[in-house]
């Protein structure tokens, strides 16, 4: 069995330092915000897996439909010998690609969680002992250096996660990805598409309340890691469609006037009744918008695949 190489580019205390910085910045501004990456502790990850199985939450099923149907086409178009997956987690999304990429030599999963990387790599190697895996413990939004692996490379960023970035952040991110690519390399991008408001809102506000629990979990993370005294019961989950910006916003709305203490930051945070804390944006896209954003980063859209209901898109772009 091939050995698993693991490279850490994040300092051991990077996660805690980033959380402290994000909470301090986000809860002392107006309107208050917290980044969505803090949803995903062990409990948050479990809740998100549950969300992906809900009838209202179509993106995971739609993207999987595309990957199953188009994996061989993606493999042929990219000719990749190395697959790099940003935000790989359990590596579940890319299994169809791993099987279709017949010339594949190396898989480079990138994630902030060492345990997730090790677990996924061990599972993949048990199934595919021929595969060379070089996992990176890294924050792909903060610069990234890839290991020396054979080209062409295919960098995959799936799940519609790019929609969690603000437009300026997306521009910076796409340029950083372009800087990793050599001629002949490609970016495989998953994007949720603009559709009717009812379908979009339901996907982020399910009848069973799982997304509400997921949203409130960010407060539990801050409580546990920074000694805060948030009570999730003091907040309501809110999901709204912004038709001008074409994105969903998830928020937490204070049910009453209250004060939250965060001892680790020596911070006291007041909330008025009805005040909202934004925890996530999830931008939705149109083909021409994607084409334009890729072009601005020096990438050319070459392939565009959607699911049978045109809800979600997977696109392939090459370096200019």
Protein Blocks (a to p, Z undefined) as FASTA:
>chain_A
ZZdddddfbdfklmmmmmmmmmmmmmmcccddddfklmmgmklmmmmmmmmmpmklmmlm
mmmmmmmmmmmmmmmmnopabdcdehklnommmmmmmmmmmmbmbdcdddfblklmmmmm
mmmmmmmmmbccddddddfknopaddddddddddddehhlmmmpcfklmmmmmmmmmmmp
cehiacdddddddddfklmmmmmocfklmmmmmmmmmmmmmmmmnopabdfklpccdddd
dfklopacdddddfbdcddddfknopacdddehiacdfbdcddddfklmmmmmmmnopac
fbdcddfkopaccdddddZZ
